[in-house]
Each structure stands twice: as structure tokens, then as C-alpha cells.
Amino acid sequence: MRVIRPFGLRDAWAIKHLQPRGVAFGLRRLLGSSSPVSSAVLGLLTRRLLGALTLVYYGPKRSNVRGFAQLEPRRDGQAWDLTFLAPSLDERQALPCIWQDLLAYAVVAAAQQQALRLYARPPQDSEIEQLLRRAGFALVTREEVFALSEPPPPAALPRGFREADRQDAWALSELYRKAIPPLAYQAQGPVQLGSLGLSSGLGSRPAGYVWTEKGEIVAHLTLSALPRGYWIECAVHADYRGELLPYIAYLISLTDCSPSRPAYLAVPDYNVGLGWLLRTLGFVSYSRQLVMVAHTANRVSVARPIAASSRESTVDMATPVSAPRGVGGGRGQGDSSRGHLKAMSPGVVFAALTPTRENTNR
């Protein structure tokens, strides 16, 4: 019998043994996170405030750990990321059913943590993509990751470029809605405030900058300084994509890029032309990855009945709705008028009707 359960300290040795044979999901997480076993222990001790939620897959024998998966929450708490899965599919003893079971359980675990979405950024591979689809993930887009390992030259502050603040939240959400194609936007959901890199006095947040034209925000760039490199994210209005070069040049001038600590920027396939701009700045293509998401909750339309007035405690069964008093079915002329109700809002449902005393005595 196969069992999947959360990580315990007794699993640390098995996780350490499996981690060299695993697959990392998303380059950005690798730049900032520690080793999977350290992240598992940290997540256990802090109850996932730091580190990862680790799910351990046991074989028929309870002492035989055959695989594990790791999930980490984003700042907003409404989305989580699948960050690591072991062993890799290259090992024949790691049958796809291990991945399938771990992925299915990961979606359930994210829902139990009140997450609305679970993201995965695996390397571009048809077998991995198929397994993720079977577990309920949908493809949002594909990305090409570019890397810069040479020290950048100094650059002047471009016109209209400033640090973002919390008052830009609504304008930024509108920018992302316009910059991301509708199908991709619907698949990944609205961008949450906690992931926009807005100034809030917290040093752990990425530095966010906006480019404004005529009072409108047309681009948003964030720079995260991580232990193993720099990670840059960019959203730009399609009409201004070709003019983004000086703004990226200024942002990378704030870094200390080197071969041991490069700067990375992921370009979605729908941002046509942005890769060419990066190459003019010295970036080179590093890898390709998928962006996939599993939704743990769906919006459901619910018909809500209109509440009835508390003053209408009884219903007169004798007076028709449309007839004025004394015309065609008033009191005392009641065969055809029985069964009519006083006018009420449509959709009101009564569990029982209480007739008047006069009707009861008839």
C-alpha cells in the first residue's frame, strides 16, 4: 500500500539522498532557496512561514521513501508554487505513477492551505507537461529565460521611471490585464497585490519600478537580489515594448552581475521582440520553461432568494392579486379566487403558508 504524508524529521536522511536526483521547478526558486532537505526542515519547524511544505511518498513498506514533492507559498498567501519533485523521470524505477500521485496530492494540499492556485514552472518537456495536465494543471504560456553574467555599464535614470508605491496598485492591476493576453490572464487569475513589488517598508520585497507616460503606467519592472543571482520580472504594454531598452539597462545597472551571480529575466512567448532587446544588452538564452497552473477553487453562481418582510406573517388566500377590493372575487365570493396570493417579490420561497382565521373557518 502506497502512502503520502507530510514530512517528518525521520524523513530527512531519505530526502537528502533523493534530492540530487530530483527536478527543480522554476529557476527563480533555485536562486533564493536552500537545499530541499534544509527547506523541508525549516518548513516543518516554522509551520511553513519559511521553507516548504514537503510531501513524502512511501512505497509498500512504510520505511521505504520513494519520492517527495515540495510546495512554497507566495507572499499573498493565495497562490503556492510547486518547487521540487523527486526522483526525476529519467530513473526507470521512478515510474510516472509516483509523479502522478504526488502531483494530485499536491493540489489537495494547496487547497487545504487555503490557496486558490498552485503554479508550476517545469523545464520544457513533453512528458512532464502531460503528467501535469493529468493532475489538473493547465498551460498558461511558455517562457525563455535569458541570463546576463557580465558587469553592466552605468546607466542614467530614464524619463518617467520611478519606484512604485502602494497607491499604484489599481493602475498596475490594469496594466497586467492589458499586457497579458486574455486567455493567459484568465488561466492564471488576477495578479495579487502582494506579488507586485510595491513599496511597503519591508526589505524582503523586490524593488518595483514603473514607467509612466502621460499619467498612465505602461511598464512595471521588479528586481530581486537573491543569494545566487538576480531575478528581473517585466510587464509592459504592447505599444511600448520596443522602447523598453533604456529602462532595463538602468535596472541592471543597479546590480553587481558576475559569472558567479548572474541576472536572469524570463520572457513569455507573447512578449514578442523583448528577447531581441535583451540580446543587445548582452543577455544570452539560458533555458526554456513552462508556466502551468492548477486552480483549487472555482467560481459558482448561486441563486439567492429574496427575504420576505417580517410584517407579512399571514397570507390572505381569498383576495386575488390583480382584482381591486369588491370586484370579481372579493371576500365571500371565493371559489375562483382561492389559491391567489398577495403580490410578492419573485423568487421568494415559503416553507409553509398560514391561512387567516376567516379562511380556516370556511
ChimeraX attribute file (.defattr): number of C-alpha atoms within 10 A of each C-alpha:
attribute: neighborCount
match mode: 1-to-1
recipient: residues
	/A:1	7
	/A:2	13
	/A:3	13
	/A:4	17
	/A:5	12
	/A:6	16
	/A:7	23
	/A:8	13
	/A:9	11
	/A:10	9
	/A:11	17
	/A:12	16
	/A:13	11
	/A:14	17
	/A:15	24
	/A:16	14
	/A:17	11
	/A:18	20
	/A:19	20
	/A:20	13
	/A:21	16
	/A:22	20
	/A:23	17
	/A:24	22
	/A:25	23
	/A:26	20
	/A:27	18
	/A:28	20
	/A:29	18
	/A:30	18
	/A:31	18
	/A:32	16
	/A:33	16
	/A:34	14
	/A:35	13
	/A:36	27
	/A:37	24
	/A:38	16
	/A:39	20
	/A:40	28
	/A:41	22
	/A:42	18
	/A:43	21
	/A:44	20
	/A:45	13
	/A:46	11
	/A:47	12
	/A:48	18
	/A:49	13
	/A:50	16
	/A:51	25
	/A:52	29
	/A:53	27
	/A:54	29
	/A:55	23
	/A:56	22
	/A:57	23
	/A:58	19
	/A:59	15
	/A:60	11
	/A:61	10
	/A:62	11
	/A:63	11
	/A:64	13
	/A:65	20
	/A:66	19
	/A:67	25
	/A:68	28
	/A:69	29
	/A:70	27
	/A:71	27
	/A:72	25
	/A:73	21
	/A:74	15
	/A:75	14
	/A:76	13
	/A:77	16
	/A:78	17
	/A:79	24
	/A:80	24
	/A:81	21
	/A:82	26
	/A:83	26
	/A:84	26
	/A:85	27
	/A:86	25
	/A:87	23
	/A:88	22
	/A:89	18
	/A:90	10
	/A:91	11
	/A:92	9
	/A:93	11
	/A:94	15
	/A:95	13
	/A:96	15
	/A:97	10
	/A:98	21
	/A:99	24
	/A:100	16
	/A:101	15
	/A:102	23
	/A:103	24
	/A:104	16
	/A:105	17
	/A:106	22
	/A:107	24
	/A:108	14
	/A:109	19
	/A:110	25
	/A:111	19
	/A:112	11
	/A:113	13
	/A:114	14
	/A:115	21
	/A:116	19
	/A:117	22
	/A:118	27
	/A:119	24
	/A:120	24
	/A:121	26
	/A:122	23
	/A:123	20
	/A:124	16
	/A:125	11
	/A:126	9
	/A:127	11
	/A:128	16
	/A:129	19
	/A:130	11
	/A:131	17
	/A:132	22
	/A:133	17
	/A:134	12
	/A:135	18
	/A:136	15
	/A:137	24
	/A:138	19
	/A:139	18
	/A:140	19
	/A:141	18
	/A:142	19
	/A:143	21
	/A:144	17
	/A:145	19
	/A:146	21
	/A:147	23
	/A:148	25
	/A:149	18
	/A:150	17
	/A:151	16
	/A:152	19
	/A:153	11
	/A:154	12
	/A:155	15
	/A:156	11
	/A:157	14
	/A:158	15
	/A:159	11
	/A:160	14
	/A:161	18
	/A:162	14
	/A:163	15
	/A:164	23
	/A:165	15
	/A:166	13
	/A:167	10
	/A:168	16
	/A:169	17
	/A:170	10
	/A:171	13
	/A:172	24
	/A:173	16
	/A:174	15
	/A:175	19
	/A:176	19
	/A:177	18
	/A:178	16
	/A:179	20
	/A:180	18
	/A:181	14
	/A:182	10
	/A:183	11
	/A:184	15
	/A:185	16
	/A:186	12
	/A:187	18
	/A:188	20
	/A:189	14
	/A:190	12
	/A:191	14
	/A:192	15
	/A:193	16
	/A:194	14
	/A:195	15
	/A:196	26
	/A:197	24
	/A:198	24
	/A:199	18
	/A:200	11
	/A:201	7
	/A:202	8
	/A:203	8
	/A:204	10
	/A:205	19
	/A:206	21
	/A:207	19
	/A:208	22
	/A:209	23
	/A:210	25
	/A:211	21
	/A:212	15
	/A:213	13
	/A:214	7
	/A:215	8
	/A:216	12
	/A:217	20
	/A:218	26
	/A:219	24
	/A:220	25
	/A:221	23
	/A:222	22
	/A:223	23
	/A:224	21
	/A:225	19
	/A:226	17
	/A:227	12
	/A:228	15
	/A:229	24
	/A:230	23
	/A:231	22
	/A:232	20
	/A:233	17
	/A:234	20
	/A:235	21
	/A:236	24
	/A:237	19
	/A:238	15
	/A:239	9
	/A:240	11
	/A:241	18
	/A:242	14
	/A:243	12
	/A:244	19
	/A:245	16
	/A:246	15
	/A:247	23
	/A:248	18
	/A:249	19
	/A:250	18
	/A:251	21
	/A:252	22
	/A:253	17
	/A:254	13
	/A:255	18
	/A:256	16
	/A:257	20
	/A:258	14
	/A:259	12
	/A:260	10
	/A:261	19
	/A:262	21
	/A:263	27
	/A:264	27
	/A:265	23
	/A:266	23
	/A:267	21
	/A:268	22
	/A:269	13
	/A:270	15
	/A:271	18
	/A:272	12
	/A:273	12
	/A:274	19
	/A:275	20
	/A:276	13
	/A:277	17
	/A:278	21
	/A:279	14
	/A:280	10
	/A:281	17
	/A:282	14
	/A:283	21
	/A:284	17
	/A:285	16
	/A:286	13
	/A:287	14
	/A:288	18
	/A:289	21
	/A:290	22
	/A:291	23
	/A:292	22
	/A:293	25
	/A:294	22
	/A:295	20
	/A:296	18
	/A:297	11
	/A:298	7
	/A:299	5
	/A:300	6
	/A:301	6
	/A:302	6
	/A:303	7
	/A:304	8
	/A:305	11
	/A:306	12
	/A:307	11
	/A:308	13
	/A:309	8
	/A:310	7
	/A:311	6
	/A:312	8
	/A:313	11
	/A:314	12
	/A:315	14
	/A:316	18
	/A:317	21
	/A:318	24
	/A:319	25
	/A:320	23
	/A:321	13
	/A:322	12
	/A:323	12
	/A:324	11
	/A:325	11
	/A:326	11
	/A:327	12
	/A:328	15
	/A:329	18
	/A:330	15
	/A:331	16
	/A:332	11
	/A:333	14
	/A:334	15
	/A:335	9
	/A:336	11
	/A:337	19
	/A:338	15
	/A:339	12
	/A:340	15
	/A:341	15
	/A:342	13
	/A:343	9
	/A:344	11
	/A:345	10
	/A:346	8
	/A:347	11
	/A:348	11
	/A:349	11
	/A:350	8
	/A:351	4
	/A:352	6
	/A:353	11
	/A:354	11
	/A:355	14
	/A:356	14
	/A:357	10
	/A:358	11
	/A:359	12
	/A:360	8
	/A:361	6
	/A:362	6
